[in-house]
């Protein structure tokens, strides 16, 4: 062994959901190293609300939610419709509750809590309005001490600057709690600014990684194995173009900046099989003044129109479904649906402002950049966005006609439990929602209120994503499979580095982060010889 070669039992590549796998390995006595390409820990998980779609888990039961896991299994089977993914689904459903039970035994994790977030395919058997989503407990930055600056900032802070809140919630809380627990095992360590270059293979087994750490090439051995949990390839234009992941440029992704597919390519180089490489977790993105869209869900008022000035969908569809509908229509109709135009009026500004606080007007840079524009008349607004004025007026008048009865006859906005959740929350809930204060605007369906109070406004909604979801083919123990269908000894994958257990669909809030935690945990169990 070279003198400068470090040795661990387990090496985890990536510090998002894979950090839970690192904790599981370290807590079982395995010396575990996490390597992170960037200078912060958390990856895309840190940006997220850290919802975990874990049917049957203890936090749901504590809240009195008794969703039958067999019914949920049927729901998954129905919407995914891919027998090759059934073993992964079963492993996911079986393991989620076990994982949460284990984490809650460590006081460092606190108690996870349930928040009603309806399943995303309400029309399918087994979907529930109660949902199956739980969230991590918040944590005060003071509890983290010197570790606090290591946690990746929220995406808006990275874009706009400023100081993050002193209390960490959502994904940042999950990463912070897991990091503390991981280090407190006495078996865990990490290296920042350490980028994977290749896997070390001896015989037919992966025994470590080669990486560049702060400019220096290093070799790190892993006597038990390597877990690849480095996110997807959403920030890699070349790979997006190669695998036809729209939009090909990747500039509109909300994935973490280090997610360029290094782990995927290193595994493919040694013969790993792949699946679903044309897929992503899609979202509508609200275009910011700097030209980058940020995750947007819950347009509680207004409508979206395409380049012909025509309304084309229920604007409150669950975000992945909304993104896919934008993409489908963009490809099939010959009319641009991404980016599209969000049209609303002063009523919206007075109620929701442009960020949730009616007391705070939109920042000047929104108007200065053109990301938000306003006009006194619909015709002037149409001219601003270069759509036919007659089409835009027709779209608005048609939508306005639904307000008196509260029924969106064209796209049925406000009829599902997911839609109705937006009466209480703007965007995705990262913490407890006050369900005692529903939206009250005087209309039978509060989510179908007219656009009739000038001035009128327009913002831009683009097709974005929170990561690619195609990747390495794995079995139910998270072992990476070779082209021959057999596991590659010593190599595991989870999260968006592996091909999603949910295939081409997004079942409910917390499936991506939940999958990252479950399969990194299963990898750790297998490495420790304790597979369920």
C-alpha positions as CSV (number, residue, x, y, z in Angstrom):
1,X,0.0,0.0,0.0
2,X,1.4,3.4,-0.9
3,X,2.4,5.5,2.1
4,X,-0.1,8.3,1.2
5,X,-3.0,5.9,0.7
6,X,-5.7,6.1,3.4
7,X,-7.8,3.2,4.4
8,X,-11.4,3.0,5.7
9,X,-14.0,0.3,5.9
10,X,-16.5,2.3,3.9
11,X,-16.3,5.3,1.6
12,X,-19.4,7.2,0.8
13,X,-19.3,9.5,-2.2
14,X,-21.6,12.4,-1.6
15,X,-23.0,14.1,1.5
16,X,-26.7,14.4,0.9
17,X,-29.0,11.5,1.8
18,X,-26.0,9.2,1.6
19,X,-25.0,10.7,4.9
20,X,-27.6,8.5,6.6
21,X,-25.9,5.5,5.1
22,X,-22.6,6.7,6.4
23,X,-24.2,7.1,9.9
24,X,-25.7,3.6,9.7
25,X,-22.3,2.1,8.8
26,X,-20.3,4.1,11.3
27,X,-22.8,3.3,14.1
28,X,-22.2,-0.4,13.4
29,X,-18.5,0.0,14.0
30,X,-17.3,0.5,10.4
31,X,-14.7,3.3,9.9
32,X,-16.5,5.4,7.4
33,X,-15.4,8.4,5.2
34,X,-17.7,10.7,3.4
35,X,-16.1,12.6,0.4
36,X,-17.9,15.7,-0.9
37,X,-17.0,17.4,-4.1
38,X,-18.0,20.9,-3.0
39,X,-17.1,23.0,0.0
40,X,-20.4,22.4,1.8
41,X,-22.3,19.3,3.0
42,X,-25.8,18.4,2.0
43,X,-26.1,18.4,-1.7
44,X,-29.6,18.9,-3.2
45,X,-31.0,17.3,0.0
46,X,-30.0,20.5,1.9
47,X,-32.2,22.5,-0.6
48,X,-35.2,20.3,0.0
49,X,-38.0,20.3,2.5
50,X,-36.7,16.8,3.4
51,X,-40.1,15.2,3.1
52,X,-39.8,11.4,3.5
53,X,-42.5,9.3,1.8
54,X,-42.5,6.5,4.4
55,X,-45.9,4.7,4.6
56,X,-46.4,2.9,7.9
57,X,-43.7,4.8,9.7
58,X,-44.0,5.6,13.4
59,X,-44.6,9.4,13.0
60,X,-47.7,8.6,10.9
61,X,-49.0,6.2,13.5
62,X,-48.4,8.8,16.2
63,X,-50.5,11.2,14.2
64,X,-53.3,8.7,13.9
65,X,-52.7,8.1,10.2
66,X,-53.2,4.4,9.6
67,X,-52.6,4.1,5.8
68,X,-52.4,0.5,4.9
69,X,-49.0,-0.4,3.4
70,X,-50.5,-3.1,1.2
71,X,-52.8,-0.5,-0.3
72,X,-49.8,1.8,-0.8
73,X,-48.0,-1.0,-2.5
74,X,-50.9,-1.4,-4.9
75,X,-50.8,2.3,-5.6
76,X,-47.1,2.1,-6.4
77,X,-47.6,-0.9,-8.7
78,X,-50.4,0.9,-10.5
79,X,-48.6,4.2,-11.2
80,X,-45.1,2.8,-11.9
81,X,-46.3,-0.1,-14.0
82,X,-42.9,-1.7,-14.2
83,X,-42.4,-5.3,-12.9
84,X,-38.6,-4.9,-13.0
85,X,-38.9,-2.3,-10.2
86,X,-41.1,-4.2,-7.8
87,X,-38.3,-5.7,-5.7
88,X,-36.9,-2.1,-5.2
89,X,-40.4,-0.9,-4.3
90,X,-40.9,-3.7,-1.7
91,X,-37.5,-3.0,-0.2
92,X,-38.4,0.7,0.0
93,X,-41.7,0.1,1.7
94,X,-40.3,-2.4,4.1
95,X,-37.2,-0.4,5.1
96,X,-38.6,3.1,5.5
97,X,-40.3,2.5,8.9
98,X,-37.4,0.4,10.1
99,X,-35.0,3.2,9.3
100,X,-37.0,5.8,11.1
101,X,-37.4,3.6,14.2
102,X,-33.6,3.3,14.3
103,X,-32.9,7.0,13.8
104,X,-35.4,8.0,16.5
105,X,-33.6,5.8,19.0
106,X,-30.7,8.3,18.8
107,X,-31.7,11.6,20.5
108,X,-29.5,13.5,18.1
109,X,-32.2,13.0,15.4
110,X,-35.1,14.1,17.6
111,X,-38.6,13.0,16.6
112,X,-39.8,13.1,13.0
113,X,-43.2,14.6,12.5
114,X,-46.1,14.0,10.1
115,X,-47.5,16.7,7.8
116,X,-50.5,16.1,5.6
117,X,-49.2,16.2,2.0
118,X,-51.6,14.4,-0.4
119,X,-50.3,11.7,-2.7
120,X,-49.6,13.0,-6.2
121,X,-51.9,10.7,-8.3
122,X,-55.2,11.4,-6.5
123,X,-57.2,9.6,-9.3
124,X,-55.4,6.3,-8.7
125,X,-56.5,3.5,-6.3
126,X,-54.5,3.7,-3.1
127,X,-53.7,7.4,-3.2
128,X,-54.6,9.2,0.0
129,X,-55.5,12.8,0.9
130,X,-53.6,12.3,4.2
131,X,-50.4,11.3,2.3
132,X,-47.5,9.4,3.7
133,X,-44.9,12.1,4.3
134,X,-42.9,12.9,7.4
135,X,-40.3,15.6,8.1
136,X,-37.2,15.9,10.3
137,X,-37.2,18.0,13.5
138,X,-35.7,21.5,13.2
139,X,-32.4,22.2,15.0
140,X,-30.9,25.4,16.3
141,X,-27.6,26.3,14.6
142,X,-26.1,26.9,18.1
143,X,-26.3,23.2,18.7
144,X,-24.0,22.6,15.8
145,X,-21.2,24.9,16.9
146,X,-18.4,24.9,14.3
147,X,-20.3,22.5,12.1
148,X,-23.0,25.0,11.2
149,X,-21.1,26.8,8.4
150,X,-20.5,23.5,6.7
151,X,-24.2,22.9,5.9
152,X,-25.2,24.0,2.4
153,X,-27.3,27.2,2.5
154,X,-30.9,27.3,1.2
155,X,-31.0,27.8,-2.5
156,X,-32.5,31.3,-2.3
157,X,-29.6,32.3,-0.1
158,X,-27.1,30.9,-2.6
159,X,-28.8,32.9,-5.3
160,X,-29.6,36.1,-3.5
161,X,-27.1,36.2,-0.7
162,X,-27.9,37.0,2.9
163,X,-27.7,35.0,6.2
164,X,-29.6,31.7,6.6
165,X,-32.0,31.5,9.6
166,X,-30.5,30.5,12.9
167,X,-32.9,27.6,13.1
168,X,-32.3,24.9,10.4
169,X,-35.4,23.2,9.0
170,X,-36.2,20.7,6.3
171,X,-33.2,19.3,4.4
172,X,-30.7,21.4,6.3
173,X,-32.0,20.1,9.6
174,X,-31.8,16.5,8.3
175,X,-28.2,17.0,7.2
176,X,-27.2,18.8,10.4
177,X,-28.6,16.2,12.7
178,X,-27.2,13.3,10.7
179,X,-23.7,14.9,10.5
180,X,-23.7,15.3,14.3
181,X,-24.8,11.7,14.9
182,X,-22.3,10.5,12.3
183,X,-19.3,12.2,13.9
184,X,-20.4,11.2,17.4
185,X,-20.1,7.5,16.5
186,X,-16.3,8.0,16.7
187,X,-16.1,6.1,13.4
188,X,-17.0,8.9,11.0
189,X,-15.1,11.5,9.1
190,X,-15.4,13.6,6.0
191,X,-13.4,15.4,3.3
192,X,-14.7,18.5,1.6
193,X,-13.6,19.6,-1.9
194,X,-12.8,16.0,-2.8
195,X,-14.0,15.0,-6.2
196,X,-14.3,11.3,-7.3
197,X,-12.3,10.5,-10.4
198,X,-12.4,6.8,-10.6
199,X,-13.1,3.5,-8.8
200,X,-10.2,1.2,-7.7
201,X,-10.9,-2.3,-8.8
202,X,-8.9,-5.4,-7.8
203,X,-9.9,-8.6,-9.4
204,X,-13.7,-8.3,-9.7
205,X,-14.1,-6.1,-6.6
206,X,-14.3,-2.4,-6.0
207,X,-11.8,-1.7,-3.2
208,X,-11.6,2.1,-3.1
209,X,-11.6,5.4,-5.0
210,X,-9.2,7.8,-6.7
211,X,-10.1,11.4,-6.1
212,X,-8.7,14.9,-6.3
213,X,-8.8,16.5,-2.8
214,X,-8.1,20.2,-2.8
215,X,-6.0,19.9,-5.9
216,X,-4.1,16.8,-4.7
217,X,-4.7,13.4,-6.2
218,X,-5.5,10.8,-3.5
219,X,-6.2,7.1,-3.3
220,X,-8.6,6.0,-0.6
221,X,-9.1,2.3,0.1
222,X,-12.5,0.9,1.3
223,X,-12.1,-2.6,2.7
224,X,-15.8,-3.3,2.8
225,X,-17.1,-1.2,-0.1
226,X,-18.0,2.1,-1.7
227,X,-21.5,3.8,-1.7
228,X,-22.1,6.2,-4.6
229,X,-24.6,8.8,-3.3
230,X,-23.4,11.8,-5.3
231,X,-26.7,12.9,-6.9
232,X,-27.5,12.9,-10.6
233,X,-26.0,14.5,-13.7
234,X,-28.4,17.4,-13.9
235,X,-25.6,20.0,-14.0
236,X,-23.8,18.3,-16.9
237,X,-24.9,19.6,-20.3
238,X,-23.0,17.0,-22.3
239,X,-24.7,14.1,-20.4
240,X,-28.1,15.7,-20.6
241,X,-27.8,16.1,-24.4
242,X,-26.5,12.6,-24.7
243,X,-29.4,11.0,-22.8
244,X,-32.1,13.5,-24.0
245,X,-32.9,15.0,-20.6
246,X,-34.9,18.1,-21.3
247,X,-34.0,20.9,-21.2
248,X,-30.7,19.8,-22.5
249,X,-28.6,22.8,-21.3
250,X,-29.2,22.1,-17.6
251,X,-29.0,25.7,-16.7
252,X,-32.5,25.6,-15.2
253,X,-31.8,22.7,-12.8
254,X,-32.2,23.2,-9.0
255,X,-29.8,20.4,-8.4
256,X,-26.7,21.1,-6.3
257,X,-23.8,22.6,-8.3
258,X,-21.6,19.5,-7.9
259,X,-24.0,17.1,-9.5
260,X,-22.3,16.5,-12.8
261,X,-22.5,12.7,-12.9
262,X,-19.0,11.8,-11.8
263,X,-20.1,8.8,-9.8
264,X,-22.3,7.5,-12.6
265,X,-19.5,7.8,-15.1
266,X,-16.9,6.1,-12.8
267,X,-19.3,3.2,-12.3
268,X,-20.1,2.9,-16.0
269,X,-16.3,2.8,-16.7
270,X,-16.0,-0.5,-14.8
271,X,-19.0,-2.1,-16.4
272,X,-22.1,-1.0,-14.4
273,X,-25.5,-1.1,-16.0
274,X,-27.8,1.9,-16.2
275,X,-31.5,2.6,-16.5
276,X,-33.9,5.6,-17.0
277,X,-31.1,7.9,-18.1
278,X,-33.6,10.1,-20.0
279,X,-35.6,10.9,-16.8
280,X,-35.6,13.7,-14.2
281,X,-37.7,14.9,-11.3
282,X,-39.4,17.8,-13.0
283,X,-40.7,21.0,-11.5
284,X,-42.0,24.3,-12.8
285,X,-39.5,27.0,-12.0
286,X,-40.2,30.6,-11.3
287,X,-37.6,32.6,-13.3
288,X,-35.5,34.8,-11.0
289,X,-34.0,38.2,-11.9
290,X,-30.7,36.5,-12.5
291,X,-32.2,34.3,-15.2
292,X,-32.4,31.1,-13.2
293,X,-35.7,29.4,-12.3
294,X,-36.4,28.2,-8.7
295,X,-38.8,25.5,-7.6
296,X,-42.3,26.9,-7.8
297,X,-45.5,25.1,-6.8
298,X,-48.8,26.5,-5.7
299,X,-49.9,29.3,-8.0
300,X,-52.9,30.1,-5.9
301,X,-54.2,32.7,-8.3
302,X,-53.7,33.7,-11.9
303,X,-53.2,31.4,-14.9
304,X,-50.4,30.1,-17.1
305,X,-50.5,30.7,-20.8
306,X,-48.3,29.4,-23.6
307,X,-46.7,31.4,-26.4
308,X,-50.1,31.6,-28.1
309,X,-51.6,33.2,-25.1
310,X,-53.8,30.2,-24.3
311,X,-54.3,28.6,-20.9
312,X,-53.2,24.9,-21.1
313,X,-53.3,23.1,-17.7
314,X,-54.3,23.0,-14.1
315,X,-51.6,25.3,-12.7
316,X,-51.8,23.5,-9.3
317,X,-50.9,20.0,-10.5
318,X,-48.3,18.3,-8.3
319,X,-45.0,19.7,-9.5
320,X,-43.5,16.7,-11.4
321,X,-46.8,16.1,-13.1
322,X,-47.0,19.9,-14.0
323,X,-43.5,19.8,-15.4
324,X,-44.2,16.7,-17.5
325,X,-47.4,18.2,-18.9
326,X,-45.4,21.3,-19.9
327,X,-42.9,19.2,-21.6
328,X,-45.4,16.9,-23.3
329,X,-47.3,19.9,-24.8
330,X,-44.1,21.7,-25.8
331,X,-43.1,18.6,-27.8
332,X,-46.4,17.6,-29.2
333,X,-48.2,20.9,-30.2
334,X,-45.6,23.0,-31.9
335,X,-46.4,25.8,-29.5
336,X,-43.9,26.9,-26.8
337,X,-45.1,25.8,-23.3
338,X,-41.7,26.3,-21.7
339,X,-41.1,28.9,-20.7
340,X,-44.7,30.0,-20.3
341,X,-46.3,33.1,-18.8
342,X,-47.9,33.3,-15.4
343,X,-50.6,36.0,-15.5
344,X,-52.1,37.5,-12.4
345,X,-53.4,40.8,-11.0
346,X,-53.1,43.3,-8.2
347,X,-55.4,41.1,-6.1
348,X,-52.6,38.5,-6.0
349,X,-49.9,41.0,-5.1
350,X,-52.1,42.4,-2.2
351,X,-52.7,38.9,-0.9
352,X,-49.5,37.0,-1.5
353,X,-47.1,39.7,-2.6
354,X,-44.4,37.9,-4.6
355,X,-42.9,35.6,-2.0
356,X,-45.6,35.1,0.6
357,X,-45.7,38.2,2.8
358,X,-48.2,40.8,1.7
359,X,-46.5,43.5,3.7
360,X,-43.3,43.1,1.6
361,X,-43.6,44.4,-2.0
362,X,-41.7,42.7,-4.8
363,X,-38.0,43.7,-4.8
364,X,-37.1,46.4,-7.3
365,X,-34.8,44.0,-9.2
366,X,-37.7,41.9,-10.2
367,X,-39.0,44.8,-12.3
368,X,-35.6,46.1,-13.3
369,X,-34.6,42.7,-14.7
370,X,-37.9,42.1,-16.5
371,X,-38.5,38.9,-14.5
372,X,-41.7,40.6,-13.3
373,X,-43.6,43.0,-15.5
374,X,-46.9,44.9,-15.2
375,X,-49.3,46.7,-17.4
376,X,-52.5,48.6,-16.9
377,X,-54.5,46.6,-19.4
378,X,-54.6,43.1,-20.8
379,X,-53.7,44.4,-24.2
380,X,-50.6,46.1,-22.9
381,X,-49.7,42.9,-21.0
382,X,-50.1,40.8,-24.2
383,X,-47.8,43.2,-26.0
384,X,-45.1,42.8,-23.2
385,X,-45.0,39.0,-23.6
386,X,-45.6,39.0,-27.4
387,X,-48.8,36.9,-27.4
388,X,-52.0,37.6,-29.3
389,X,-54.1,40.0,-27.3
390,X,-57.4,38.4,-28.3
391,X,-56.2,34.9,-27.1
392,X,-54.9,36.3,-23.8
393,X,-58.2,38.2,-23.2
394,X,-60.2,35.1,-24.1
395,X,-58.1,32.9,-21.7
396,X,-58.6,35.3,-18.8
397,X,-62.3,35.9,-19.5
398,X,-62.9,32.1,-19.7
399,X,-61.1,31.6,-16.4
400,X,-63.0,34.5,-14.8
401,X,-66.3,33.0,-15.8
402,X,-65.6,30.0,-13.5
403,X,-65.3,32.1,-10.4
404,X,-68.9,32.6,-9.6
405,X,-69.6,28.9,-9.3
406,X,-66.1,27.9,-8.3
407,X,-65.8,25.2,-10.9
408,X,-62.8,25.2,-13.4
409,X,-64.7,23.5,-16.2
410,X,-61.6,23.2,-18.4
411,X,-58.9,21.9,-16.0
412,X,-60.7,21.4,-12.7
413,X,-58.4,23.5,-10.6
414,X,-58.9,23.3,-6.8
415,X,-60.7,19.9,-6.8
416,X,-58.1,17.6,-5.5
417,X,-56.6,17.4,-2.0
418,X,-53.2,18.5,-3.3
419,X,-54.8,21.6,-4.9
420,X,-56.7,22.4,-1.8
421,X,-53.5,22.2,0.3
422,X,-52.4,25.4,-1.4
423,X,-55.2,27.3,0.4
424,X,-53.0,27.0,3.5
425,X,-49.4,27.1,2.2
426,X,-47.6,28.9,-0.6
427,X,-45.1,26.5,-2.0
428,X,-44.0,23.2,-0.5
429,X,-44.4,22.9,3.3
430,X,-41.0,22.4,5.1
431,X,-42.6,22.7,8.5
432,X,-45.9,22.6,10.3
433,X,-48.8,24.3,8.4
434,X,-51.5,26.2,10.2
435,X,-54.6,24.4,8.9
436,X,-56.8,26.7,11.0
437,X,-56.3,29.6,8.5
438,X,-57.6,28.7,5.1
439,X,-57.5,31.1,2.2
440,X,-60.7,33.2,2.3
441,X,-61.2,35.6,-0.7
442,X,-65.0,35.5,-0.9
443,X,-65.2,33.0,-3.7
444,X,-66.8,29.5,-3.6
445,X,-63.5,28.0,-4.7
446,X,-60.8,30.2,-3.3
447,X,-58.4,28.8,-5.9
448,X,-60.5,30.0,-8.8
449,X,-60.7,33.8,-8.2
450,X,-61.0,36.2,-11.2
451,X,-58.1,38.1,-12.7
452,X,-59.9,41.5,-12.8
453,X,-58.0,44.0,-10.6
454,X,-55.4,46.0,-12.6
455,X,-52.6,46.5,-12.9
456,X,-51.9,43.1,-14.4
457,X,-48.6,41.2,-13.9
458,X,-46.6,38.5,-15.7
459,X,-43.8,36.3,-14.6
460,X,-42.0,33.5,-16.3
461,X,-42.4,29.8,-15.5
462,X,-39.8,27.4,-17.0
463,X,-39.4,23.7,-17.0
464,X,-36.8,22.9,-14.4
465,X,-35.9,19.9,-12.2
466,X,-34.5,19.0,-8.8
467,X,-32.3,16.3,-10.3
468,X,-32.0,13.6,-12.8
469,X,-33.5,10.2,-11.8
470,X,-31.8,7.8,-14.1
471,X,-28.7,6.1,-13.0
472,X,-27.0,2.9,-12.0
473,X,-29.1,-0.3,-12.0
474,X,-29.2,-1.8,-8.5
475,X,-30.8,-4.6,-6.6
476,X,-32.9,-4.5,-3.5
477,X,-29.7,-4.3,-1.3
478,X,-28.5,-1.2,-3.3
479,X,-25.8,-3.3,-4.9
480,X,-24.8,-1.9,-8.3
481,X,-25.4,-4.5,-11.1
482,X,-23.1,-5.0,-14.0
483,X,-24.1,-5.4,-17.6
484,X,-24.4,-9.2,-16.9
485,X,-27.0,-8.6,-14.2
486,X,-24.8,-9.6,-11.4
487,X,-23.7,-7.4,-8.5
488,X,-20.4,-5.7,-8.7
489,X,-18.7,-6.7,-5.5
490,X,-18.0,-3.8,-3.1
491,X,-20.1,-1.2,-5.1
492,X,-23.4,0.3,-4.0
493,X,-25.6,3.3,-5.1
494,X,-28.5,5.3,-3.7
495,X,-30.4,8.5,-4.4
496,X,-30.2,10.0,-7.8
497,X,-27.0,8.1,-8.6
498,X,-29.2,5.0,-8.8
499,X,-32.1,4.5,-11.2
500,X,-35.2,5.5,-9.3
501,X,-37.3,2.8,-7.7
502,X,-40.4,4.8,-8.7
503,X,-39.4,4.7,-12.4
504,X,-40.8,7.5,-14.5
505,X,-43.3,8.8,-11.9
506,X,-43.2,10.7,-8.6
507,X,-45.6,9.0,-6.2
508,X,-45.7,11.5,-3.3
509,X,-43.8,14.1,-1.4
510,X,-40.5,12.7,-0.2
511,X,-39.9,10.0,-2.7
512,X,-36.5,11.2,-3.9
513,X,-35.0,12.0,-0.5
514,X,-36.7,9.0,1.0
515,X,-35.1,6.8,-1.6
516,X,-31.7,8.3,-1.0
517,X,-32.0,7.5,2.7
518,X,-33.5,4.0,2.3
519,X,-31.0,2.7,-0.2
520,X,-27.9,4.2,1.4
521,X,-29.1,2.6,4.6
522,X,-29.7,-0.8,2.9
523,X,-26.2,-0.5,1.5
524,X,-24.8,0.1,4.9
525,X,-26.6,-3.0,6.3
526,X,-25.2,-5.1,3.5
527,X,-21.7,-3.8,4.1
528,X,-22.1,-4.5,7.8
529,X,-23.5,-8.0,7.2
530,X,-26.8,-7.1,8.7
531,X,-29.1,-6.9,5.7
532,X,-32.7,-7.3,6.5
